[in-house]
Amino acid sequence: MSTTTTWTVSGMTCGHCEASVREEVGEIAGVESVTADHATGEVVVTSTEPLQRDAVAAAVAEAGYELA
């Protein structure tokens, strides 16, 4: 059973920002899909199990942004 979680990311301003966040978050074990919207700051992650906030925050930070 998949879990879908919406996170808020600050600092995204364009499509390139979205792609960076999608790429880094997508590398977390168990992640099935990631969408990002810089206009709303929302990142929606579908995974095989609930993700730890610290793991998502670290991936977002690696992309150069901050989990709100």
Number of C-alpha atoms within 10 A of each C-alpha: 5 12 13 17 12 14 16 15 22 15 13 23 13 11 13 11 18 22 18 19 26 21 16 18 25 20 11 15 12 14 19 16 14 21 17 23 19 19 11 12 19 19 21 17 23 19 20 14 14 14 18 8 11 10 13 20 18 17 23 22 16 14 19 15 18 17 19 11
